[in-house]
Amino acid sequence: MGVDGFVGLTGPVEISEIRPEEYDRAAELWEASVRATHLFVTEADLDVFRPLVRGAFEEIPQLIGLRDGRCRLMGFAGAADGNLEMLFVDPESFGRGGGRLLLEHSIRTFGVRSVDVNEQNVGAVGFYLHHGFEVTGRSAHDTTGKPYPLLHLTLTNT
């Protein structure tokens, strides 16, 4: 499905399901995005998270990718039970609207109404607040028990 509103790219942009043969590329995008935005995460933590993220691709029921006109994966989002489990965009595409397209698609198609975001990732926090989410809770640790506080956000602007 072609989508409009992605600035700065030539050719059509498409959002569709991620195929298993794209998991390696999605993992690369995840790591590049984390390195660009999660400056608080250590190399040792990346070593812990890498296989967890790779394994999650097979577990998340709704996993979509944003592709450029050459069908190259540029970002992805995953959702389950109305919760946005992950949304990552290639750092080379930051600020062009890809994250917005993935989020809007996830809200519209998968009924996403909540997301947890690392409190220290101020760019992501601002992104979700800008798109109608509000902070409804906080946890001192992430889901792996690491001391990376999570903000629990709920969509209020529908």
N, C-alpha and C positions, 0 to 999 in steps of 0.2 A: 504494500500500500504506500503510495507516495504521500509525502506530507509537505506542507508549506511552512515558511517562517524560519528556516534554518539559514542564517546569514553567512555570506562569505564562501559558499561552496558553489561549484558548477555542477550541473546535472541534477537529476532527481535524488531525493533523499527518501529512504524507506525505513519503516519500522515493521519488523516481523520477528517471529520466534527465532531464538538462537538454536542452531543445530549442534549436536555433540562434536562435530568436527571443528566447531568454532570455539570450543572451550579453552583451548590454549591461547587463542588471541584474546578472549575475554579476560583470562588470567593476566596476560600481559598488560591489558588496559587497566585492570584493577591495580596492579602494582605501580604502574606509571602514575596513575591518579593519586594513589595513596602517598607516594613519594613526593608529589607536588603539593598535597593539601594537608597531610597528616604529619607535620614536621615533628610531632611529639612521639611518634612510633619509632622504636629502635630497630636495628637490623635483626637482633635476636627475636623480637616480636614478629617481624615480617616472616622469619623462618617458621614461626608457629602458625601464623595466620594463613600463609600461602596454601598449604594443603587443605585447610578448613574451607577456604574460599573455593578452591578448585572442586572439592567434594560437594559444596553447596549447590553447584550448578546442576547436579543430578537430582537434588532434593527439592529445589524450589519449583513449584508447579507452574508458575507463570514467569517465564524468562524471555525477555524481548531484547532485540538489538537494534541500534540505529546504524544504518549503512549509508555510505555515500554513493554517488553515481556509478562507482566502480564496484559496488557491493562489498566494500571494505568496511569491516566493523569499526565504528568510531565511538561507541558507547553502548551501555546496556543497563537494564533495570530488571529486578526480580521482585515478585510480590507473592504473598501467601495470606489467605484469610483476611484481606483488607489491609494488610500491613506491607509497607514498602521495605523489603528486606535488604535491597542494595540498589544503588544508582551510581554509576561511575562513567565518566567521559574521558576520552583521550585528552591529556593536557594541551595538545596542539589545537584542540577544538574548543577550549574553554572560552566562555563569553559569546558564543555564536548561537545559542538557543537550543542546543541539543539536549541539555539537561531538562529544560522546560518541556520540550517535546516528549521526552521519555516520561516525565512526571505527569503531564496532562494525559497522555495515553494510558498510563497506569491508573490514574484516577477514573477516567472515563470507562475503560475497558475492564479493569480488574476490581473496581470499587475501592481503591486505596483510600484510607481515611486516617492512617497513622504511620509514623516512622520514628525510629530511634536514631539519634545522630550524636556523634562525639562532640561534647561541649567545647573541646579545644579546637575543633574544626569550624572556626568562626565564619568562614565563607559558606559552608554548607548550612549552618544555622541560619544565616541571613537569607540564603536561597529559599529555604522552606518557610521561614516567616513571611518573606515577600510573596509567597504563593499561597497564603491563607492558612498556614498551620500556626498553632500556638502551643507554647510549652505547657504541658499538663502534668509533668512530673520529672524527677531526676533520680538517677542511680549513681552511686559513687564509683562503681566498677562497670566494665563492659561485660558482655555475655560470657567471656572466657575467664572472668575474674581479675583481669588486669586493671590497674588503677587509672583507667581512662573513663572519666565520668560520661554518662549518657544522658541526654535530654530526651524525654518522651514527648513527642509532638502529635497533635491531633488536628485534622483539617476542620476548620470552622467556616471557611468561606467556600460554599459549594454552589 
